[in-house]
Structure formats: structure tokens, C-alpha cells
């Protein structure tokens, strides 16, 4: 398993405490679903520890350090971006029909789809409330950026769903979808702390560029894990993305490669009914044979290099710059 950078683990307790305090503002029904979804409790409300990577809050806190601001300055941004991320996962699991998340039943399978949708809505509203109650120019800047990122996230999800009924998805369309669905929020997370610290626009622009490239690298790795990842580490069934016939980046790269393997993969993707296990294994082999896997791995590395260039070309503390680079490398080397 890939070692997690200190930037992700060091401030986690501080962010977690602030998140819990914010969720306590909500009504009991929504609190119960959210506490389960965030890994704080089990289905019966007993304390648990099944949280995610907390990548976005770590980036938000680090961007505050890049601006020279104290940790408490960036904290509302860290909490807000994680709430938007949690909102999107609550809704995504319902739309995709995913029954598990982080090695346990998805929230909608435990509490019902309606309750999970409402909990996601509550988190989305709370994220903006946290920023706007700061009453500073930087908080207004951050709230506008988070709203724009959320709109792009939703647009990307709509594109992704639309791909399910199309056989002619292009790689450029798939990259646009990934940039919106994943890259937009990571770009916001990578710069929101600096916005709250009212940093120079040059720094915010560089951090946004870093997060945009990181977001694409993250999605590329996620898509690779969705086909070849180990269920023990990803928490998803083996070959899960192929089972759902997702038009993920390596799949679309393979489908559009113009090879005999591309044609066979398209045939299997268009076949009616649930694919047999033998078909799933063949799909994975075809994606690799058509070059989808190699392209995705190389593209993820290229995006990480571009992300590193963004933070390399702007003035910031060298230790902070190194931590941004460590997180970028973690994203491409991770196994879950």
C-alpha cells in the first residue's frame, strides 16, 4: 500500500473536529446519515473509523500555508470542499447503483435513497454557509470559486451519465468530463486556502492550475483501479467499471484506438444483458491490448509533471512546494 504524505495525515484531526462541529448544526436525521457516510459511525450509530483519504482538505490546508496564512484561516475551506465531495459521493452512489463504498454498504442502501439525497443536499448547503459566515473578501472569493467548481462537478456527472447511452464518445469529451467531474473540485481545494488568506492572484492561479492537472491524474488512476485494482484495497468488486460498462478514460482510449481489439471491445460493450465473468476478463485484456492502459498510465504521469510545474513556477515556501509535489506523486502511486 502506498505511503500517505504527511500533508494528508498531519492536519486530519483538526479538520475532522471542525467537520463534526459543523455537522452537529444539522437535524438528527441528516446527522445520522452523514456521520455514517463520513465513516464516523456504523449503521446503528456506534462510533466507527472508516473515513476516506481526506485529500481535498489536506490540499486546502496546504494552500493556506502557501499563502503564509495560519491554519485556522484555511480551515473553513478545508471543511467546505470535503462537504461538497461527500455530497457528490452520496448522490453518485445512487445514480450509479453502487452498493458499497469504503468496504461497507453505501449510505443509500442503509438509510434509503431519499435520506441519502437529503443528506447530500444538507452538506452542499452547509459548505457555502461555512464560507459566507466568515464575512471577509477572501471568504467571498472562496465561496464563488466553490460554487463554480460545484457547477462544473455536476456538469461532469451529467456528461458521464450521458456517455452510458452513447457509442461514439471521444477521448477529448472524456477528458472534459473528467476535468469537470474530478478536476474542478481538486483545483478549488488546491487554492481555496490561499483565497481565504487573500493571497496574490498569481499564487491562486498557479495553485488552481496544479489542482486541475492533479484532478485529471487522480481520475486516470481511479479509472485504472476501476479495472485492475484489488477489491481488498479499492473496496469495489473486481472489474467493477467494466461490469457497469463505464466509458472511463482507459476504455475510451482503447475504443478510439482503431484496432481490431477496439472493435471487439466495442462489440462487448454494446452487447445486451449483464456481461459474463469471461467477457469481463476479455474486456480488460482488450483495453490493455488496444493501448488504453498504457495511455492512461503515461497521461497520469504527464499530468503530475504539469502539476509540479505549476507550483515550481510561483513564489512559495520550498517546504510547502515539496509537499504539493509529494501529494501529486501519491495520487499516481496510490492503490485505492
MORA-V226290 format. One record per helix or strand of 3 or more residues. SS is the DSSP state (H for helix, E for strand). FROM is the first residue (numbers start at 1). LEN is the number of residues. If there is no record, write none. Layout:
SS,FROM,LEN + SS,FROM,LEN
This chain:
H,6,5 + H,12,12 + H,28,10 + H,55,12 + H,71,26 + H,107,5 + H,113,20 + H,137,27 + H,171,26 + H,201,28 + H,231,4 + H,240,4 + H,249,7 + H,260,11 + H,277,13 + H,292,21 + H,318,16
